[in-house]
């Protein structure tokens, strides 16, 4: 039987943050680049016209691309694109021909759009109209384009991943000019450059003037203005609003933003993690959905921070808001709780792997309560990777706790930086009198021995709320990721059999997770993207609480999809040569899309929840591979498949279509349960 709530540490998050990988006293000399890939990297000053630092950008279809992911390619080619530019439109066919010839030899091809006037949907329309079938990276902040000294569209950059130097910049060929074009080109610059790189010969001319449309970078080169960006009035407030929650004394960041000197010392690292989208740790596509507690920097904030750092991070005049800030790392963010429950102390060693811990605490209350909010305060934030909390009216015998117990009456999951969760208005989770609170802890040693004693603060409704808050999961325990696959997709869905309101989404995978999303498939055929995580990061897994709940009609499916990278390019991959299946450990994988919702028509006085339907809906969500609402023989397994093959379920197939619809299987299970209860 498939349990409604699968065993899982829902809120896994590794404490991987900004590391002190530079000497603050000699920042420019010792600055190193991202350690995302295991290959030699070159120290470089902040700005070097011949050297390309790592970056991550989304393309016009919302997919994430990291430059240094292609460290094993012989070359990476980027052409500057802009909507409406006739030269780009005319030269595309030539660029495509070069792509078709050299991509089979391992060369990677991209376009890059830094035009402020072009948004992603407009770029997608342009690509569709002109048959552009390669990723067009959108540089919304224009920080990447300015670091590459981009001035015109149609310019091509050829990057050598061995040194990360620009080996060539210039036009594709000599065929197109302003308002003029030849039938054929007489000079094939890009083709000659790539041939030379592959042959290991010298490039005749590494830089040529390009004819194209001017790219307006909106003051990117106004160094005087950048040097006048105020640390006191602009930079420090950005850090206070977006960074200091983690980067404070007692916080989960490895260094505290206590004053200007600390920020200046780590400034080049801050610049790097903004360019590669590692910080702030927020992974949602900004163009899909709106969420409470979103941590992403605005484009203006990104520009101000990076330009200030590139100007030398000047201190300037004014007070230091960081130095005078009061530390609040251990305060209850929602006020004094109605009940504080303290987990038993646990000693965490300095190094090694700590097995999951499942402590319990006796419920001190002799009355039923409805929880409306909960906060989690770790004793030592540097080692608490995640914590899950639930309750049960039963008492767990000593030594018999397990990782599924916490889901019997699930309350909340804690991840660093996400300490509290307030349930939707007039909704709650009922905790019965007596029994116990159950925990699941994942500890990650931080380099020194310590002891953790995590506390949870519970906040109660004064009166019973109108609505039950419920949790479900779109899950696929049958996933199978082939060895070496760079992009393997797995899906599952949950179909609501009554109108429902969705409040929160949580995508979960392990080290091979590459991207993840939730889409709504309505009964009328419409598909609505609800959440997209283009660059899934096992180290930073988030609750995505919708800014406004979304109500869906009966028959709507919530489809969860994750793409996995099981190749050796994935630096975190434990074993690229292994076919990966479902498993609890991080070396295995999961497709696990958790969500909070409530039935729109359900109240405490009108319960509509059907546990049997709840379970079967989850089962069909992964077993129904072709998502047609039925299970044929190829989609069945185990005892169900055996019973079907033996003809024992022929009478269940009421419409005789050689498949079990949900209604048929539900009716069969309901009849079977009724017989067992007689």
PyMOL commands that set and color helices and strands:
alter all, ss='L'
color gray80, all
select helices_A, chain A and resi 24-30+67-70+86-105+120-130+143-147+189-199+223-227+231-242+260-265+267-275+299-310+405-407+611-623+633-635+638-645+662-677
alter helices_A, ss='H'
color red, helices_A
select strands_A, chain A and resi 56-59+64-66+76-80+108-113+136-138+156-160+165-170+176-177+180-181+339-342+346-348+360-362+369-377+384-392+410-414+420-422+427-431+436-443+450-452+455-460+467-468+470-475+480-481+488-495+500-508+513-521+527-533+544-552+557-564+580-581+592-599+630-631+660-661
alter strands_A, ss='S'
color yellow, strands_A
deselect
rebuild
show_as cartoon
